[in-house]
Amino acid sequence: MVTFTEAQLTAWLSPLIWPFLRTLAVFTSAPIFSSRAFPVRARIALAFFVALAAQPSLEGQTLISINDPGAFGAVVQQVGIGLATGFAIRVVFAAVELAGEVVGFQMGLGFASFFDPSIGGQSSTVARFFGQMAAFMFIVMNGHVLVLLTVIQSFSAFPVDQNFLEAMKQLRIIDLGTELFASGLWMALPMMGMLMFANLALGIVSRVAPQMNVFAIGFPITLTVGLVGMAVTLPMLDQPFLSLMSHAIVLFSTR
């Protein structure tokens, strides 16, 4: 009869449990992976498979037993870094959706909003459209593979230990907030310029021909200009999206 000692089970499970927790935390917070269409059991199974496959590349990590008094600190660190990784990827999507919010407001479609279950609040139509385009680009550029590689590489930058606060200090997630607003406005800037020019032209027309009802023709014109601007600028959205993705990945890949 084959028997196993507690020490053997601990030696086998300890190197596996920490990558599993970090990967599962990423799947809980990262876009696409955290979608309700992705079953919870499938997330757990995929996280376990990724942790198992990553074992050959994680040699040299500190071995912390699950019975060790510091195991709780290691759990907090793995979950915190995993959630931070997913949050960084979500900020990239939020920047694109912010650009959609700004463009929709300038087009006059700010009132066209509906309840978005993914964020638990109201979302405008244009922002939701930009978010879908970001999801398509994420899949096309193999963003899901990059996220998995980032999780594995994060063990080199943030090895397993109990110092969660030090890891958060080095990450400086707060800097992604400035990237969100700067990149969102950068992506929306061409369409904002087109719509501002259209509004300026309407203002000149209202002064030259006061008898013309600018309010009757203003909305169709701004809507048409906005749709044309979206059709022209959407093919160029991949560069700022890739730049944001690279910045988010570098936070967890190198130190």
C-alpha positions in Angstrom: 0.0 0.0 0.0 1.4 3.4 -1.0 1.4 5.9 1.8 2.4 9.5 2.0 3.6 11.5 4.9 2.5 14.9 5.9 5.9 16.3 5.1 5.7 14.9 1.5 2.3 16.4 0.9 3.4 19.7 2.2 6.5 19.7 0.0 4.3 18.9 -3.0 1.5 21.4 -2.3 3.5 24.4 -1.1 5.2 25.3 -4.4 1.8 24.8 -6.2 -0.6 26.7 -3.9 1.0 30.1 -4.2 1.0 30.4 -8.1 -2.5 29.0 -8.0 -3.8 31.7 -5.6 -2.1 34.5 -7.6 -3.4 33.2 -10.9 -6.9 32.8 -9.5 -6.9 36.3 -8.2 -6.0 37.6 -11.6 -8.9 35.7 -13.2 -11.2 37.2 -10.6 -10.3 40.8 -11.5 -9.0 40.9 -15.0 -11.3 41.7 -17.9 -12.5 38.8 -20.1 -11.4 36.3 -17.5 -13.8 37.7 -14.9 -16.7 37.8 -17.3 -19.9 36.1 -16.1 -19.8 34.0 -19.2 -16.6 32.3 -17.9 -17.8 29.8 -15.3 -16.2 29.8 -11.9 -15.3 26.2 -12.1 -13.6 26.8 -15.4 -11.6 29.6 -13.8 -10.4 27.5 -10.9 -9.5 24.6 -13.2 -7.6 26.9 -15.6 -5.8 28.6 -12.7 -4.7 25.2 -11.4 -3.5 24.2 -14.8 -1.5 27.4 -15.3 0.1 27.0 -11.8 1.0 23.4 -12.6 2.5 24.2 -16.0 4.5 27.1 -14.5 6.3 24.9 -12.0 9.4 24.3 -14.1 10.0 28.1 -14.5 9.5 28.9 -10.8 12.5 27.2 -9.4 14.4 29.0 -6.7 11.3 30.5 -5.0 11.1 30.6 -1.3 9.4 27.5 0.0 6.7 28.4 2.5 4.8 25.6 4.0 1.0 25.8 4.3 1.5 24.9 8.0 4.0 27.8 8.4 2.9 30.7 10.7 3.8 33.0 7.8 1.5 31.3 5.4 -1.3 33.8 6.0 1.0 36.6 5.0 1.9 34.8 1.8 -1.8 34.2 1.0 -2.4 38.0 1.4 0.5 38.8 -0.9 -0.5 36.4 -3.6 -4.1 37.5 -3.7 -3.1 41.2 -3.5 -0.6 41.0 -6.4 -3.1 39.0 -8.5 -5.9 41.5 -7.9 -3.5 44.3 -8.7 -2.5 42.7 -12.0 -6.1 42.3 -13.0 -6.8 45.9 -11.9 -4.0 47.2 -14.1 -5.4 45.4 -17.1 -8.9 46.8 -16.3 -7.5 50.3 -16.2 -6.5 49.9 -19.9 -10.1 49.0 -20.7 -11.3 51.9 -18.6 -9.2 54.4 -20.5 -10.8 53.3 -23.8 -14.3 53.5 -22.2 -13.4 57.0 -20.9 -12.6 58.1 -24.4 -16.0 56.7 -25.5 -17.7 58.7 -22.7 -16.1 61.9 -23.7 -16.9 61.4 -27.4 -20.5 60.4 -26.7 -21.0 63.5 -24.6 -19.6 65.7 -27.3 -21.8 64.0 -29.9 -24.9 64.6 -27.8 -25.4 61.0 -26.9 -24.7 61.4 -23.3 -28.4 60.7 -22.5 -28.3 57.4 -24.4 -27.2 55.3 -21.5 -28.3 51.9 -20.1 -27.5 49.7 -17.1 -24.3 47.8 -17.6 -24.2 44.7 -15.4 -20.4 44.3 -15.8 -19.8 47.6 -13.9 -23.1 47.7 -11.9 -24.0 51.1 -13.1 -25.1 53.3 -16.0 -22.9 53.3 -19.2 -23.3 55.3 -22.3 -23.8 53.7 -25.7 -20.6 55.0 -27.2 -18.5 54.0 -24.1 -20.0 50.5 -24.3 -19.1 50.4 -28.0 -15.5 51.4 -27.3 -15.3 48.9 -24.5 -16.4 46.1 -26.9 -13.7 47.3 -29.4 -11.1 47.1 -26.6 -12.2 43.6 -25.8 -11.9 42.6 -29.5 -8.4 44.1 -29.7 -7.4 42.4 -26.4 -8.3 39.0 -27.9 -6.8 39.7 -31.3 -3.5 40.8 -29.9 -3.3 37.7 -27.7 -3.8 39.8 -24.6 -5.0 36.8 -22.6 -1.7 35.1 -23.3 0.2 38.2 -22.3 -1.7 38.3 -19.0 -0.8 34.7 -18.2 2.9 35.4 -19.1 2.7 38.5 -16.8 1.5 36.4 -13.9 4.4 33.9 -14.4 7.0 36.7 -14.8 5.6 38.5 -11.7 7.2 35.8 -9.5 10.6 37.1 -10.6 9.8 40.6 -9.7 7.7 39.8 -6.6 8.8 36.4 -5.2 6.7 34.6 -2.7 7.1 36.1 0.8 5.0 37.7 3.5 5.8 41.3 2.7 2.6 42.4 0.9 3.0 46.2 1.7 6.5 46.3 0.2 5.2 44.8 -3.0 2.4 47.3 -3.2 4.8 50.1 -2.6 7.0 49.0 -5.5 4.0 48.6 -7.8 2.8 52.2 -7.6 -0.6 51.3 -9.0 -1.7 54.9 -8.3 0.4 56.0 -11.3 -2.0 54.2 -13.6 -4.7 56.7 -12.6 -2.8 59.5 -14.5 -2.4 57.1 -17.4 -6.1 56.4 -17.5 -7.1 60.1 -17.9 -4.2 61.1 -20.1 -4.6 58.1 -22.5 -8.4 58.4 -22.5 -8.3 62.1 -23.5 -5.5 61.3 -26.0 -7.7 58.7 -27.8 -10.7 61.0 -27.8 -8.8 64.2 -28.9 -9.2 63.8 -32.7 -12.9 63.3 -32.5 -13.2 66.1 -29.9 -11.4 68.4 -32.4 -13.8 67.5 -35.2 -16.9 68.0 -33.1 -15.5 71.3 -31.8 -15.0 72.5 -35.3 -18.6 71.4 -36.2 -20.0 73.3 -33.2 -17.9 76.4 -34.2 -19.3 76.2 -37.7 -22.9 75.9 -36.4 -22.2 78.9 -34.2 -21.1 81.0 -37.2 -24.2 79.8 -39.2 -26.5 80.9 -36.3 -25.0 84.4 -36.4 -25.0 84.7 -40.2 -28.5 83.3 -40.7 -30.5 83.9 -37.5 -33.7 82.7 -39.1 -32.2 79.2 -39.4 -33.1 76.9 -36.5 -29.7 75.7 -35.4 -31.1 73.5 -32.7 -33.0 71.5 -35.4 -30.0 70.8 -37.6 -27.3 70.9 -34.9 -27.9 67.4 -33.5 -28.0 65.6 -36.8 -24.8 67.4 -37.9 -22.9 66.6 -34.7 -24.1 63.1 -34.7 -23.0 62.6 -38.3 -19.6 64.2 -37.7 -19.1 62.0 -34.6 -19.9 58.8 -36.5 -17.6 59.7 -39.3 -14.9 60.6 -36.8 -15.3 57.3 -35.1 -15.1 55.4 -38.4 -11.9 57.3 -39.3 -10.1 57.1 -35.9 -11.1 53.6 -34.7 -8.5 51.9 -36.9 -5.8 54.0 -35.2 -7.0 53.0 -31.7 -4.6 50.0 -31.5 -1.5 52.0 -30.9 -2.5 53.8 -27.7 -4.2 50.5 -26.5 -0.9 48.6 -27.1 1.0 51.3 -25.4 -1.2 51.1 -22.3 -1.0 47.3 -22.2 2.8 47.4 -22.4 2.9 49.9 -19.5 0.6 47.8 -17.4 2.6 44.6 -18.1 6.0 46.2 -17.4 4.8 47.0 -13.8 4.7 43.3 -13.0 7.4 41.9 -15.2 10.6 43.9 -14.3 12.1 45.3 -11.2 
